[in-house]
Amino acid sequence: MAQLHDLRLRLLVQQESEHISKSQPSDLDLSIVQARCLCWLTLLAEAHEDQSNDAERRGDTEQAMGWFADSMRLRDVIQVVSSIEIPLPESSDIDNNDGEGDLYNGEPPMTA
């Protein structure tokens, strides 16, 4: 069962990375990648919590503890990913957009 779960996770990550690369082939926006990662990590953490609750209802305490530990690790990863500061585009990138000026001058980097 765990092997099937791992394969499913790999497939989801591969599909999402292909979707990101196709939607932004020349200019990858890291804030979009970060947001999508957070969405997937949250869904995975919730799924692990559900598996933990299901194993607990079945009386399989050891399996429930394993799923719960995995969900806690995912929550830790969510905290790490959300704390990564994504810098805003440089002024040279903005100047290429019809000379609208430096919209982000002096702004701190974005966080999720």
C-alpha positions as CSV (number, residue, x, y, z in Angstrom):
1,M,0.0,0.0,0.0
2,A,2.8,2.4,0.9
3,Q,4.5,1.7,-2.5
4,L,1.3,2.5,-4.3
5,H,1.0,5.8,-2.3
6,D,4.6,6.7,-3.2
7,L,4.0,6.1,-6.9
8,R,0.8,8.1,-6.8
9,L,2.7,11.0,-5.1
10,R,5.5,10.9,-7.7
11,L,2.9,10.9,-10.5
12,L,1.1,13.9,-9.0
13,V,4.4,15.8,-8.6
14,Q,5.4,15.0,-12.1
15,Q,2.1,16.1,-13.6
16,E,2.2,19.3,-11.6
17,S,5.7,20.2,-12.7
18,E,4.8,19.5,-16.3
19,H,1.7,21.7,-15.9
20,I,3.9,24.5,-14.4
21,S,6.5,24.3,-17.1
22,K,3.9,24.3,-19.9
23,S,2.0,27.2,-18.4
24,Q,5.2,29.3,-18.1
25,P,7.7,28.0,-20.5
26,S,10.0,31.0,-20.7
27,D,9.6,32.7,-17.4
28,L,8.9,30.6,-14.3
29,D,7.2,32.6,-11.5
30,L,8.5,31.2,-8.2
31,S,5.6,32.6,-6.3
32,I,3.2,30.4,-8.4
33,V,5.4,27.4,-7.8
34,Q,5.4,28.1,-4.1
35,A,1.6,28.5,-4.0
36,R,1.1,25.3,-5.9
37,C,3.5,23.4,-3.6
38,L,1.6,24.7,-0.6
39,C,-1.7,23.5,-2.0
40,W,-0.4,20.0,-2.8
41,L,1.4,19.7,0.6
42,T,-1.8,20.7,2.4
43,L,-3.8,18.1,0.5
44,L,-1.3,15.5,1.2
45,A,-1.2,16.3,4.9
46,E,-5.0,16.1,5.1
47,A,-4.9,12.8,3.3
48,H,-2.4,11.4,5.7
49,E,-4.5,12.6,8.7
50,D,-7.5,10.8,7.1
51,Q,-5.5,7.6,6.8
52,S,-4.4,8.0,10.4
53,N,-8.0,8.4,11.6
54,D,-9.1,5.4,9.4
55,A,-6.3,3.2,10.9
56,E,-7.2,4.3,14.4
57,R,-10.9,3.3,13.8
58,R,-9.7,-0.1,12.6
59,G,-7.7,-0.5,15.8
60,D,-4.3,-0.4,14.0
61,T,-2.5,1.9,16.4
62,E,0.9,1.4,14.9
63,Q,-0.3,2.3,11.4
64,A,-2.3,5.2,12.7
65,M,0.8,6.6,14.4
66,G,2.8,6.2,11.2
67,W,0.3,8.1,9.1
68,F,0.0,10.8,11.8
69,A,3.8,11.2,12.0
70,D,3.9,11.6,8.2
71,S,1.2,14.2,8.4
72,M,3.2,16.1,11.0
73,R,6.3,16.0,8.8
74,L,4.2,17.4,6.0
75,R,3.0,20.2,8.2
76,D,6.6,21.0,9.1
77,V,7.4,21.1,5.4
78,I,4.5,23.4,4.8
79,Q,6.0,25.8,7.4
80,V,9.4,25.7,5.7
81,V,7.9,26.3,2.2
82,S,5.7,29.1,3.4
83,S,8.6,30.8,5.1
84,I,10.7,31.0,1.9
85,E,10.9,34.5,0.7
86,I,10.3,34.9,-3.0
87,P,12.0,38.1,-4.5
88,L,9.8,40.3,-6.6
89,P,10.8,40.9,-10.2
90,E,13.8,43.2,-10.9
91,S,13.1,46.6,-12.2
92,S,14.7,45.6,-15.6
93,D,11.9,43.1,-16.0
94,I,9.3,45.7,-15.3
95,D,10.9,48.3,-17.7
96,N,10.3,45.9,-20.5
97,N,6.5,46.2,-19.9
98,D,5.9,49.4,-21.8
99,G,8.0,51.5,-19.5
100,E,5.5,51.5,-16.7
101,G,8.2,52.3,-14.1
102,D,9.6,50.5,-11.1
103,L,6.4,49.3,-9.4
104,Y,8.3,47.3,-6.7
105,N,10.9,49.8,-5.7
106,G,11.7,49.4,-2.0
107,E,9.2,46.6,-1.5
108,P,10.3,43.6,0.6
109,P,10.2,40.1,-0.9
110,M,6.9,38.3,-0.9
111,T,6.2,35.5,1.5
112,A,3.4,32.9,1.2
